[in-house]
Amino acid sequence: MLFRRLFVAFVVFSLVVPFSLSAMAQEKKPFEGVVLNAYFIGGGAYEKLYTRIPEFEEQTGAKVNIAAKLSHFELNKRVAQEFASGGDIDVISTHTTFAPGQKDFLLPLNEYLTPEDLKDFTPSTIEASTVDGKLIMLPRHTDVRIMYYRTDLFEDPKEQEAFKAKYGYDLRPPTNWQELLDVAEFFTRPPSLYGFVFTGGEEPLVGTFYELLLSAGGNFFDEEGNVIFNQEPGQKALQLLVDLYYNKKVTPEGVPNYRWDEVAKAFRDGLIAFYFDWPGWYTMMKDPKESKVAGKFGLAPYPVGPAGYAKIWGGSHGFAVAKSTKNPEAAVALVKFLTSGDNLYFEAKEGGFLPASISAYQRLKEDVAKTGDPLDLKRLELLEQELAGFVPPPKIPEYQEIVSAIWPELQKSLVEGRDVKVTLDIAAEKVRKILGR
């Protein structure tokens, strides 16, 4: 009897223990105990995507510590400090504008990703995310600007009559630079209303100047790499900004300190008649809780420049892995998770972004087609149209240093009214020295 009991107990133990060990093995998560330190862009609609991170933690066992959520310009400074000091950094938000200057600190993702992993991204965003043959970030969404304008102002019969009496043509969203100046001047009624607003500080100022420069027929460099932005097209571009801010005073006084958040808020607060902005603010513009102009704005294409066309400066936000990470597989997994088709669709729906995922964009188009919202349809139509004229900044590692050298000079013309040729000649010489070094 004792032998029989022992035999039964042995059989049960033999069956149960392997099953328990197998179950335990199955429950083991791939990155259990790993902590990833992330430095992300914050503010606006950017943070909604991060609400999906607990799902990644649950699936993988990793813990994501968001060490910073900052504006991109503050984030770049913080990340540069962390890289220089050997800080514990795993994943960062970056951008096709900034990544080339960070490439020495970023892990090439080619070794960790297959063609299957990349097939859902738009080819142009993967190309823009690749520097010297190395994929150094995965794209999140693509930014190109379109015009937002106040329909309650532009479609008001009294405003239309007054505008035509003064300028001799019908009031409409401006289609060229002269109309831009006229319409901005007409609607400027400080302190409650200004015709226009633009980003007048740091990298956003250089970006605004860049697309005006392109639309005037110019560029930063010629095909041989010579600095040419101080030539006539550059002078026309900067003069437009000087006229808007310094000469005609059709923008708020705070423009030299305005970046993306400030210009978008000024429009949402009903202080601006029209301006240019990225896709990501669209959902907030439509939300009556966030916006005084909800239901009272329309969308239009960029006005053409002196060259007869409009060129839009833009690029893709994304995520990159620090070369110094101690857990590259886990860090790459987080970047893949954040840029998955499902998550980029979620972000596009919640924040109005233009996703870099083909499947997410297709789902977005299907949703818009179902709702039939004419403004949503117009937005996607315009974004596709503007993408055709989209031009990224020069993909050179010195670009951020060049930006830092240029913007204070451009701002002097805005604030002091300094001659634009003088300003651009000084800025051009600074850039030559950077490239020569």
C-alpha positions in Angstrom: 0.0 0.0 0.0 2.8 2.4 0.9 4.6 1.6 -2.4 1.4 2.2 -4.3 0.9 5.6 -2.6 4.4 6.6 -3.3 4.0 5.5 -7.0 0.8 7.6 -7.4 2.5 10.6 -5.7 5.5 10.2 -8.0 3.2 10.1 -11.1 1.3 13.2 -10.0 4.5 15.1 -9.2 5.9 14.1 -12.6 2.8 15.4 -14.4 2.2 18.6 -12.3 5.8 19.9 -11.8 6.7 20.0 -15.5 3.4 21.6 -16.3 4.0 24.2 -13.6 7.5 24.9 -14.8 6.2 25.1 -18.4 3.5 27.6 -17.3 6.2 29.6 -15.4 8.4 29.6 -18.5 5.5 30.8 -20.6 4.8 33.7 -18.2 8.4 34.8 -18.3 8.4 38.1 -20.2 11.2 39.0 -22.6 12.5 42.1 -20.9 11.5 41.4 -17.3 13.4 43.7 -14.9 14.7 46.0 -17.7 14.3 49.8 -17.1 14.4 52.1 -20.2 15.1 55.7 -19.7 13.2 57.8 -22.3 13.6 61.5 -23.2 10.5 62.5 -25.1 9.0 65.6 -26.7 6.1 66.9 -24.6 3.3 69.3 -24.8 0.4 69.8 -27.2 -1.0 66.5 -28.6 2.4 64.7 -28.4 1.8 63.1 -25.1 -1.3 61.1 -26.0 0.8 58.4 -27.6 2.6 57.8 -24.4 -0.6 56.6 -22.7 -0.1 53.4 -24.7 3.2 52.6 -23.0 1.7 50.6 -20.1 0.6 48.1 -22.8 4.2 47.7 -23.8 5.3 47.3 -20.2 2.6 44.6 -19.7 3.6 42.7 -22.8 7.4 42.8 -22.3 8.0 43.2 -18.6 10.1 46.3 -19.1 9.6 49.5 -17.2 9.7 52.8 -19.2 10.9 55.7 -17.1 10.1 58.9 -18.9 13.0 61.1 -17.6 11.9 64.2 -19.5 9.0 65.6 -21.6 10.1 68.9 -23.1 9.7 71.1 -26.2 11.9 69.8 -28.9 14.3 72.7 -28.6 14.7 72.2 -24.8 14.8 68.4 -25.3 17.6 68.7 -27.8 19.7 70.6 -25.3 18.9 68.1 -22.5 19.7 65.1 -24.7 23.0 66.7 -25.9 24.0 67.2 -22.2 23.1 63.5 -21.4 25.1 62.2 -24.4 28.1 64.4 -23.5 28.1 63.4 -19.8 27.6 59.7 -20.5 24.1 59.8 -19.0 21.9 56.7 -18.7 19.7 57.2 -21.8 18.0 54.6 -23.9 15.3 56.1 -26.2 14.8 59.7 -27.4 12.3 61.6 -29.5 14.0 63.1 -32.5 13.2 64.5 -35.9 14.6 64.2 -39.4 15.8 67.8 -38.9 17.8 67.0 -35.8 18.8 63.3 -36.2 21.7 64.0 -38.7 23.4 66.1 -36.0 22.9 63.4 -33.4 23.9 60.4 -35.6 27.2 59.7 -33.8 25.2 59.0 -30.6 22.4 57.0 -32.2 22.2 53.2 -32.7 21.9 52.2 -36.4 18.6 50.2 -36.5 19.4 48.3 -39.7 20.9 45.4 -37.7 17.8 45.0 -35.5 15.0 45.4 -38.1 14.0 43.4 -41.1 12.3 44.6 -44.4 9.1 43.2 -42.9 9.5 45.6 -39.9 9.8 48.6 -42.3 7.2 47.8 -45.0 4.4 49.8 -43.4 6.3 53.0 -43.3 6.1 55.5 -46.2 9.3 55.1 -48.2 10.0 58.9 -48.1 10.0 58.9 -44.3 12.4 56.0 -44.2 14.7 57.7 -46.7 14.6 60.9 -44.6 15.4 58.9 -41.5 18.5 57.3 -43.0 21.9 59.1 -42.8 25.0 57.7 -44.5 23.2 54.5 -45.2 22.2 54.0 -41.6 18.6 54.0 -40.4 19.0 56.1 -37.2 15.3 56.6 -36.3 11.8 55.3 -36.9 9.3 57.9 -38.1 6.3 58.8 -36.1 4.4 61.3 -38.2 5.2 63.8 -41.0 4.8 67.5 -40.7 3.9 69.9 -43.5 2.1 73.2 -42.9 -1.2 74.4 -44.3 -3.1 77.7 -43.9 -5.7 78.1 -41.1 -8.0 81.0 -41.5 -11.0 82.4 -39.6 -14.1 81.8 -41.7 -16.2 84.1 -39.4 -14.0 86.9 -40.6 -13.3 86.0 -44.2 -16.9 85.2 -44.9 -18.4 88.2 -43.2 -20.2 90.4 -45.9 -19.2 93.6 -44.1 -15.5 92.6 -44.0 -15.7 91.5 -47.6 -17.1 94.8 -48.7 -14.6 96.9 -46.7 -11.7 94.9 -48.0 -12.7 95.2 -51.6 -13.2 99.0 -51.2 -9.7 99.3 -49.8 -7.7 96.9 -51.9 -9.7 96.5 -55.1 -10.1 92.7 -55.1 -12.2 90.2 -53.3 -11.3 89.1 -49.7 -10.0 85.5 -49.7 -7.3 83.4 -48.0 -4.1 84.9 -49.6 -2.8 83.2 -52.6 0.5 85.2 -52.9 2.8 87.3 -50.8 1.2 90.6 -51.7 -2.2 89.3 -50.7 -0.7 88.0 -47.5 0.5 91.5 -46.6 -2.8 93.1 -47.6 -5.0 90.6 -45.7 -2.8 90.7 -42.6 -2.8 94.5 -42.6 -6.6 94.6 -43.1 -7.4 92.4 -40.1 -4.9 93.9 -37.7 -6.9 95.6 -34.9 -4.8 95.5 -31.8 -4.9 94.4 -29.1 -7.9 92.0 -29.8 -7.0 90.9 -33.3 -3.9 90.7 -35.5 -3.8 89.7 -39.1 -1.0 87.1 -38.9 1.4 85.3 -36.6 4.6 83.4 -37.2 7.4 81.7 -35.3 10.0 84.4 -34.6 12.5 82.6 -32.4 15.3 80.0 -32.6 15.0 77.0 -35.0 11.3 77.7 -35.9 12.3 81.2 -37.3 15.0 79.6 -39.5 12.4 77.1 -40.7 9.9 79.8 -41.6 12.7 81.7 -43.4 13.8 78.5 -45.2 10.4 77.8 -46.8 10.0 81.5 -47.8 13.6 81.3 -49.3 12.6 78.2 -51.3 9.4 79.8 -52.5 11.4 82.8 -53.7 13.5 80.6 -55.8 16.5 80.3 -53.5 18.1 77.8 -51.2 20.7 77.6 -48.3 23.4 76.1 -50.6 23.9 75.6 -54.3 24.8 72.2 -55.9 28.5 72.8 -55.0 27.7 73.5 -51.4 28.3 77.2 -51.6 26.3 79.5 -49.3 23.7 81.4 -51.3 20.9 82.3 -48.9 22.1 85.9 -48.7 21.3 86.4 -52.4 18.1 88.1 -53.8 15.6 85.3 -52.9 16.8 85.3 -49.3 16.5 89.0 -49.1 12.9 88.9 -50.4 12.1 86.1 -47.9 13.5 88.0 -44.9 12.0 91.3 -46.0 8.5 89.7 -45.9 9.0 88.7 -42.3 10.4 92.2 -41.4 7.5 93.9 -43.1 5.0 91.7 -41.2 6.5 92.3 -37.8 8.6 95.5 -37.8 7.2 97.7 -40.6 3.5 96.9 -40.8 3.1 95.5 -37.2 0.5 93.0 -38.3 1.6 90.4 -35.7 1.5 90.4 -31.9 4.6 92.0 -30.3 5.7 88.8 -28.7 6.4 87.1 -32.1 10.3 87.1 -31.5 9.6 84.8 -28.6 6.9 82.7 -30.3 7.5 79.0 -31.2 4.9 76.4 -32.2 2.9 76.3 -29.0 2.5 80.0 -28.8 1.4 80.6 -32.4 -1.1 77.8 -32.2 -2.5 79.1 -29.0 -2.8 82.7 -30.4 -5.0 81.3 -33.2 -7.1 79.1 -30.8 -7.6 82.2 -28.6 -9.1 84.1 -31.5 -6.3 86.7 -31.7 -5.2 85.8 -35.3 -7.0 86.0 -38.6 -4.9 83.5 -40.5 -1.6 81.7 -40.1 0.3 78.5 -41.1 0.6 75.4 -38.9 1.3 71.7 -38.7 -1.3 68.9 -38.7 -0.9 68.1 -35.0 -2.9 71.1 -33.7 -6.0 70.3 -35.8 -7.9 68.3 -33.2 -7.4 71.0 -30.6 -8.5 73.7 -33.0 -11.8 71.8 -33.5 -12.4 71.2 -29.7 -14.7 73.9 -28.2 -13.1 73.2 -24.8 -9.6 74.1 -26.2 -10.4 76.6 -28.9 -12.5 79.8 -29.3 -12.4 79.3 -33.1 -13.9 75.8 -33.1 -16.4 75.7 -36.0 -15.1 79.0 -37.2 -12.0 78.2 -39.2 -11.2 76.8 -42.6 -8.1 75.5 -44.4 -6.3 76.6 -47.5 -3.0 76.0 -49.4 0.1 78.0 -48.9 0.4 81.3 -50.9 2.9 81.0 -53.7 6.1 83.0 -53.5 7.9 85.2 -56.1 9.2 82.1 -57.9 5.6 81.2 -58.7 5.3 78.2 -56.4 5.1 77.4 -52.7 7.6 75.1 -51.0 6.9 73.7 -47.6 9.6 73.1 -45.0 8.9 69.9 -43.0 10.0 66.5 -41.9 9.2 63.6 -39.7 9.1 63.2 -35.9 10.3 59.9 -34.7 12.1 57.9 -32.1 15.7 56.7 -31.9 17.8 54.5 -29.7 21.0 55.8 -27.9 24.1 54.0 -29.0 25.1 53.8 -25.3 22.0 51.9 -24.2 22.7 48.8 -22.1 19.5 47.1 -23.5 19.4 47.6 -27.2 16.9 44.9 -28.0 14.4 46.3 -25.4 15.0 49.9 -26.6 14.4 48.9 -30.2 11.3 47.0 -29.2 9.9 50.2 -27.5 10.6 52.2 -30.6 8.9 49.6 -32.8 5.9 49.6 -30.4 5.5 53.3 -30.4 5.6 53.5 -34.2 3.4 50.5 -34.9 0.5 51.0 -37.3 -2.1 50.6 -34.5 -0.4 53.2 -32.3 0.2 55.7 -35.1 -3.5 55.4 -36.1 -4.5 56.0 -32.5 -2.2 59.1 -32.4 -3.6 60.4 -35.7 -7.2 60.0 -34.5 -6.5 61.6 -31.2 -4.1 64.4 -32.2 -4.7 65.1 -35.9 -1.2 64.0 -37.0 -0.3 62.7 -40.4 1.0 59.2 -39.6 4.2 57.8 -41.2 2.4 54.4 -41.3 0.8 53.5 -44.6 -1.9 51.3 -42.8 -2.6 54.0 -40.2 -3.1 56.6 -42.9 -5.4 54.4 -44.9 -7.5 53.8 -41.9 -7.6 57.5 -41.3 -8.8 58.2 -44.8 -11.5 55.5 -44.5 -12.7 57.1 -41.2 -12.9 60.5 -42.8 -14.8 59.1 -45.8 -17.3 57.5 -43.5 -18.0 60.7 -41.5 -18.1 62.9 -44.5 -16.9 65.9 -42.5 -16.0 68.4 -45.2 -13.2 70.1 -43.2 -11.6 66.7 -42.4 -11.8 65.8 -46.1 -10.3 69.2 -47.1 -7.5 68.7 -44.6 -6.4 65.4 -46.0 -6.6 66.7 -49.5 -4.4 69.7 -48.7 -1.9 67.7 -46.8 -1.5 65.3 -49.7 -1.1 68.3 -52.0 1.4 70.1 -49.8 3.5 66.9 -49.4 4.3 67.2 -53.1 6.0 70.5 -52.4 7.6 69.4 -49.1 11.3 70.0 -48.7 13.4 68.7 -45.7 16.2 70.8 -44.3 19.7 70.0 -45.5 20.7 66.5 -44.2 24.1 67.6 -42.8 25.5 67.1 -39.3 26.3 70.8 -39.0 22.7 71.9 -39.6 21.8 72.5 -36.0 25.0 74.5 -35.5 24.1 76.5 -38.6 20.6 77.2 -37.2 22.1 78.4 -34.0 24.3 80.8 -35.9 21.6 82.1 -38.2 18.5 82.7 -36.0 20.0 85.5 -33.8 20.9 87.4 -37.0 17.5 87.0 -38.6 15.9 88.2 -35.3 17.9 91.4 -35.3 16.2 92.4 -38.6 12.9 91.6 -37.1 13.4 93.5 -33.8 15.7 96.3 -35.0 14.6 96.7 -38.6 18.2 96.1 -39.7 18.8 96.0 -43.4 18.1 92.4 -44.6 21.2 92.2 -46.9 23.4 93.2 -44.0 21.8 90.5 -41.8 22.1 87.8 -44.4 25.7 88.6 -45.3 26.7 88.3 -41.6 24.8 85.1 -41.3 26.3 83.7 -44.5 29.8 84.4 -43.3 29.1 82.6 -40.0 27.9 79.5 -41.9 30.9 79.6 -44.2 33.2 79.5 -41.1 31.2 76.5 -39.7 31.5 74.5 -42.9 35.1 75.5 -43.4 36.0 74.3 -40.0 
